[in-house]
């Protein structure tokens, strides 16, 4: 159960998601507006992330969506840092973006919708 004292988690989650919006969300949205394939890929990843958080996380309905999304994104960002991946991607690079970057863009899509 999410307790009122957990407000710091929400603040931290929002900071993570705002940073992610700058590195992945906004650039991916711009690319998606130009390239339908990018838009479709992000939509598919967003559906998968939504299913993972709703069905794969016990008691997920008791936790703010921003906290769930930020936690999920932090794991992917850590993997990208470990792999020394480069980001943000250029507008054209989004057409060939790998799974990790598309997942992070999808997290941004879900965060904007929540």
Secondary structure, 3 states (H helix, E strand, C coil): CCCHHHHHHHHHHHHHHHHHHHHHHHHHHHHHHHCHHHHHHHHHHHHHHHHHHHHCCCCHHHCCHHHHHHHHHHHHHHHHHHCCCCCCCCCHHHHHCCHHHHHHHHHHHHHHHC
